[in-house]
């Protein structure tokens, strides 16, 4: 057991707390989250009590008579501020319908590898799917560094780029996973980035284009054809025996790779 909770644990605890809190409200109101519900949640102290239980249950494996100590107290306070900010942000757009929280979605992808036709089963656990007005939002929470903007769909799949927007790539993938479940709805991929939540006019929508001409990605459908085409290309390269696995040319990636020692790649200090 680590003495202090790590970055992965930070995200897990916050996500699980949101899931439980919102599920409690949704179960009472047939999926609807109202502003009144969220305001009552803020003032009730329920968030702090639950977050503490989830923190102890995750980090201390549920040991009884355990209390937060040292730097974990500071981490807990940061988690609580983030949790409170999410709830207050959602209160500003309520009412909305909670469709799913921390639910796994799966979808088949048909690819051609040489003369072979293959069906690859892809999936992922999505932090949150909700419906605000006429828009179905696919939301991914990011407690670390992440960006809303990306220049093009092509750039998301270009492994040679040192600043590829992985958060946008992931959220668009989630939008693709959910699209068949809601064929008649406008699906908007979005990010709840911790730092961005404190902006004056927070908007979870991704933006695409050059820095001075970026536009909101209000619907995944306008990007779907190109995204699927490039996704197929990436998956085909994994299954194609004629496409060898090779070390990345971008050595900055090796800085964070758990397997850099195995492939004998010299890591940049």
N, C-alpha and C positions, 0 to 999 in steps of 0.2 A: 504494500500500500504506500502510495506516495504521500509525503507529508502535506503537500499543497496540491490543490486541484489544478489540472493542466488546461490548455486551451480547448481541447476536445471535450473535456468534462464540463467546462464552462458552458459551451453550447448545448450539450446534452441536458444539463440541469435546467437551463432557461427554457428550452424547447418543451421539455416534459411538463414544466410548470404551466406554461401557456396552454398546452393541450388539456391538462386537467381543469384549469380554471374556466376555459371557454366551453369545454364539454359539459361542465356542470350547468352553465347558463343555457346552453343549447338544448340539453335534455329537458329542462323545465319549460322552454318556450318553443318547442318544435323547430329547433334550429336557428331561431331568430335571436340575434344579439342586439339589444336596444341600448341607447345612450344611457338610460336610467340604470340598466343592469350594470354597465361599466362604471358609472359614477358611484353606485353603491359598493362595487367591488373595490374601488380606490379608497373609499372612506372606511371600509369594514376591517381592514387589517388582515383579511383572508390571504392576500397575495404573499405577504411577508411570512405568515405562519406556514403556508404550503411550500413556499420556496425553501424555507429552512428544513422542512421534512424531506423534500426531494434531494436537497444538497447532502444531508446526512445519510439518507438512504443510498445515494449513489456513491459518495466518496468514502463513507465509513462503513459501507456494506450493511447499513441498517443496525449497527451496534447500539444497544440501549445505553442510556446515561452518557451520551456523547454530546459535547458542546463544541462550537466553533472556536478555534484558537489561532493566534498569530496572524499571518497574512491571509488566512482563509476568511477572517472577519472582514477584511478589506474587500476581498473578492466577492463575498456575499453581498456587501453593500453596493458594489458596482452592478452585480446581477439584479438586485432589487430596483435600482434606478432604471436599468434597461427595461425590466419587466413593467415597471410603472409607466415608462415612456411609451411602450407599445400599447398599453391599455388606454392611455390618454390620447394617443394618435388615433386609435380605433374609435374612441368616443366621438371624435370629430367627424367621422364619416358614417357613424351609426344612424339608423339601423341597417344591418346587413345580415345575410344568411350564411351561416357556417355550413359548408358542404362537407368538408372532411378536415381532419387534423392528424398529422403524422400517419397518413394512410399510404400503403404501397399500391402503386398503379403499374400495370404491365401492358406491353404491346408487342406485336410481332413485326419484324422488319424483314422483308423479302430482298435477298441480294443474289447476284450472279457472280460466282467465282469460277472463272474460266468457262467451262461448259456445264458446270453444276449450278443448279438452283437450290438455294438454301433459305431456310426461315430461321432467323435468330430471335430469341425471346429476350427482350430488354425490359428493364423496370427500375423503379426507384421509389423511395419513401419521400413523399412530398410534405413539407412542413405544414402547409395550409392551402386549402382551396375554399374561396368564399365567393359570394355573389353580392356585388354592390350595384344597385340599380339594375341596369340591363347588361352589366359586364361581369363575366366570370373571371375572377382573378386567381392566378396560380402564384402563390407567394412563397419565397424562400427567405428564411431569416439568416442574416450574416452578422455574427458577433465580432468578426475580425475585419481586416481590411478588404474592401471590395469596391467595385465601381459600377455605376449605372450605365455608362456609355461605352459604345464600341463603334468602330468605323464601318464595318460591313460583316455580313455573315461569313464571307471568305476568311476574314481575319481571325475569326473564332476557331477555325480549324487549321490555321497556319502554325505548325509546331516550331517554326524557326523564329517566331516572334518572341521576344523576351517579356513583353507586356501584354500577352494574350489575356482577354477578359474571361477567365474561367467561370466566374459567377454568372455572367450572362449566358455562356454556353450551357451551363447546367440548368438554368431556369427556362431557357427555350426548349431544352430537352424535356423538362417536366411538362411544359405546355403541349408538346407533341404527344406525350404519354396520355394526357387527359383529354385531348381533343375528341377522340372517338366516343368518349363517355357523354359528351355534351355537344352533339353534332349541330344543333341549331343555335348555339350560343357563341358570342364573341369572347374568345379566350385571350386574356391579357397577362403576359408574364411580368412578374414584378419582384422587387427585392426590398426587404426591410433591413437596411444596413444600420447598425447601431449609431455610428457617427452621423449618418445622414438624417436620422430621425430628429436630431436636434437643430436641423436647418429651419429657417424661417418659413419656407414654403415646401415642406416635404412632399415628394411625389414618388411613389414606389415604381412607376413605369420605367422600363428600360428606354434608352435613347440611342438612336443609330445615325451615323453620318459623321462628317468632319466636325471639328470643334465648334465652328461658328454656324453650322447648318444642321445641327442634330435635331431629329424629330422623335417624338414619343412613339414607342411601339405599342399602339393601342390594341392591335389585334395580331395574334400569331399567324393568322391565315395568310397575311400578305408576305410573310417570310417562309412559309411552310415548304413550298416547292424547292427552293434553293437549300433550305436547311436539311431537308430529307435527302436531297441529292448528295450533299457533302457528308452527311452522317453515313450514308451507304458507302461512300468512298473510304471513310475512315474504318468502318467495320470490315469491308472487303480486304483492306490492306492487312488486317489481323489474321484473316483466314487464308489468304492467298499464299501458297507455298513458294511462289515465285517472287514474293516480296519479303526480303530478309529483315529480321529484327536487327536494328542497328542502334548504336549509342546516339543520343541526341547531340547535335552540334552546338546547342546552346548550353554551355557548362554552368550557367547560373541556376538551371533547373537542378543540377546535382547537389547544390547547397542544401536542399531540403529533402533529398531522396534518402530513404532508409536503406537502399540497396547499393549505394555508390561504392562501398567497400568491396562488394561482390564483383562488380564489373571493372574494378581497378581504375575507376575514373578519379583523377586528381581533383579534389574539391577546392574551389577558390575560397580563400579565407576572407 
